[in-house]
């Protein structure tokens, strides 16, 4: 049985490749996109429709209500349990997504301490007083690599990183495991890469397509379910920008262009994160069929 990981920046074609490969090797798919865990966040997260999944079972999608909070240890337990269950049943597994810490949580042993409510509250109070920029600058001084991986907009993760640093006395990223500690040493990782110009163009087109599909309507509906009060879900790319537009705080065109900008910036952070893992075999820009052939040759 095979365990294949398909990772890389947003808009590089991961989901389509995962489905194509899964059909070839009779595998099932595990989602490793933190925002596709949420019900109703479909257009903005580029979640495949049931038709686009082409009969391949997908797991760890649509598990959470919009106001529920996901975390790495919870995801790690769910993903590993499902992977072990599928492999025990004789199925191959394809894990696909761009949330680097979730993929690392599947493969490697994480050493983050439990949260300390007193320390967490102290840092949270500081964040409310000082703002995202100041807290992110503090993280950048204490752990530059973490600051690259965590955007300042995701203040929850910034606070968590600062909490871990406070509790351990070490950089947040120092708590990440070495690669030789892999839970699944036979897993094969493949990364999708595009040159900067083409990736930016694909991201811009994806955002335009999302708008045409009704992204703003999706956000409007989720706002009636408490999106503005959500801790994690509202950090998804584009959702805050559209909420600002719907609340009259910006124009629709500004929201669209800002969504493109933050998506491009996120792609840079994804590339930086995945580039540190030398277990990943990178698949150069090519057709879907050519990428699939290269991947299948590598695992056979």
N, C-alpha and C positions, 0 to 999 in steps of 0.2 A: 504494500500500500504506500502511496506517496502523500507527503505533506508539502504543498507548494505555497509559497508566499509571493504575492504580486503587489508591489508597492511603488511609490513614486509620487510626484507632485500632482496636484489637481489638474484635470483636463488632459492627461496624457493617454487616456484610453484603457485604464486598468480594468474597469468593470466589463467592457466588451471582451477583452482578452480572457478574463477569468471565466466567463461563460463559455467561450469557444474552447478553452483548454479543458474545462470540466466536462463538456460533452464528449470530448475525445477520449478522456481517461475514466469516464463514468464516476466523476467526483461530485461532491456537494460543496457548497460555498459558505464560508464564514465571513461575515462582514467585520471589517476593522476600520470603519469610519465612525468616529464618535457621535456625529450628528445624525447618521442614518438609524441610530437607535430609537429616535423619537418619532412617534406617530404623527402623521400630518405634515412632517417636514420632508416633502417629496421633491418638489420642483427645485427648491433652493439647494438641496444636497445632491442633486443629480441621481436620485435613487432610481434604479431600474424599475420599470413597470413590470407587472406579472408577465405580460406578453414578451417583454425584452429579456426576461430571465430564461425564456425558451425551454421551459420544463425542468430547468436545473433547480433543485431545492436550495434556497438561501436561508441562512440562519443568523440570528442576532440582528434582526431588522424589526423596527416597529415594536420595541419592547416597552418603551417608557412613555408616560404621559408628559406633556410639555413642561410641567412644573416640577417633575421629578429630576433628581440629580444623579448623573452617572459618575463613577470614579474608577480608577485604574484597577484596584484590587477586586472590585465587584465584576468588572469586565473580564479580568484575568481568569477568575473562577468559572464564569459562564463559558468562556471560549475554550478553555482547556477541557472542561467537562464534556462539551459537545464534540471537540476533536477526538478525545479518547473514546467516546461512545461510537463515533462513526468509524474510526480505525478498528475498534474491536468488532464491529459489524462487517468488516471487510471492505469498507469504502475508502477511497482516496479523498483528500480534502484540499480545497484551494481557499486560502485566506487572502482577502483582497481589501485594500484600503490605504488611506494616506495618513492615518493617525499613527505616527511613528512610535509613540510611547505604548500604544495598545499592542502593536505588533511585537515590540520588545517584551511586553508583559507576557505574551503568549510563549515566546521562545526562551526567555531568560528569567533568572531568579532576581526579583527586585528586592531591595533591602530598605525600603522606606519605613521609617518608624510610624507607629500609630499617631494619630493626631493628639495634640495636647490642647484641650479646650481653652485653657488660660492663655497660652501662647498664641493660639489662633485668634482669640478675641482681641488680644492686644494689637496684633498686626492688622486685623480687620479695622479696628478703631483708627489706627494710624492711616490706613488707606482711605477711609472715609474723610479724614481731616486733610490729608495731604494730596490725594488724588492719584490717578493711575500713573501719570508721567513720573512723579517723584518715586513711587514705589518700584516702577520698572527700572529707573536709573539706579536705585539701590541694588536691585537684583543684578544689573549689569556689572556693577563694581564687585559684587561678591562672587558672581558666577557668570562670566560672559557667555559661555556656551548655552546656559539655560535661558538667558535673555534673548538669544538668537532664536531658540526654539519656541519660546512662549511670547505671544504678542502682548503688548501693554493693555489692549482692550480686554483680554481675558484675565481680569483682576483676580478671579478665584484661583486660577493656577499660579499667578504671581504670588499671591498670599501663601499658597501651599508650599511653593518652592522656598520662600523666605522662612516659613515655619520649619521645614526640614533642615535648612541651614542652621537655624537657631537651635534646634534640638540635637543635631549631630555634630555641630562645629565644623562641618565639612561642606563643600559646594554641593548643591542639589544633584548635579550630574555625577559627582563622585559616588553617589549612592546607587548609580546604575551599575549593573553587573558587567563583568568581563564576558566576552563572547564565548569563552570556553565553558561557561556554566550552562549552556543551552539545555533546556528541558527536552527538546526534540533535536538531537544532533544530526538526524538524517534529513531534516527539513531543507528544502532548496528554496533560496530567495532570489527573486528576479525583480529588477527595477526598470521602470519605463522612463526614458529620458527624451527630451526634445531640446533643440537649441533654443536660446532665449527668445529670439524673434518669433519663431513659430509657436512657442508655448504661449507667449503674450497674446498673439493673434487668436489662438484657440480659446484662451480664457475670455477674451473680449467677445468672441462669437458665442461662447456658451452663455455668458450673461445676457446677451441680446436674445438668445433663444429662450432662456428662462423667463424673460420679460414677456415674450410673445406667448408663452404657455400659460401665463397667469400668475407669475411669482408674487406680484403685489396682492392679488386676491387671496393667495395662500397665506401670506403674512397677515392680512386683514382678518381672516378667519381664525388664525392662531391667536391673534390679539384678544379675541372674544373668549379664548380659553386660558388667558393668563400669561401670554408670552412675555409681556413687559415685566412681569414679576418673576420670571424664570431665572434661575441662577446660571445654568449651563446653556440651555437651548438658545437663548437670545444672543449668544456669542457667535452663532453660526454665521458664515460669510453672507452678507447681503441682508440679513434679517433686521439688524439694527438700523441699517441705512434706509430700508423701506419703512420701518416704524417711524423714523424721523420724518420721512416724506408724508406718511399718512397722518401724522400728528401736526402737519403744517410747519415743521421746523426746517424743511428744505424743499427744493423742487424735485420733481420726478427725475429730470435729467441729471441733476446732481447726485441723487441716490444711485442711479444707474452707473454713472462714471466712478463714484466712490466705491461701489461694489466691485467694479473692475480693478480699481487700484488696490483694494485690500486683498483681493483674490490673487493678484500678481505678487504682492508682498508675501502672502501666505505660501505661495508656491516656492519662493526663494527659501523660506524657512524650512519647508519640507525637503528641498534639495540638500540644504546644509545638514539636516538631521540624518538623512539616509546615506549621505556621502561618507559618514564616519563608520559605517558598517561594511567591513571588507568581505563579508560573506555574500553580499549581494552581487549577482551577475547582471550587468546592465545590458538591456536590449535597446539598440540604437533605433532612431526613428525609421519606421518601415510600415508596410501594410500590415493589417491584422493577421492575414494568413502567414506572412513571412515571420512575424514575431512569434506566432504560435509554433511554427515549424522549428524555429531556433530553440524555443523553450522545450519542446518535446524531445528534440535531439539531445539536449543537455541532461534530461532526466532519464533517458533510456541508455 
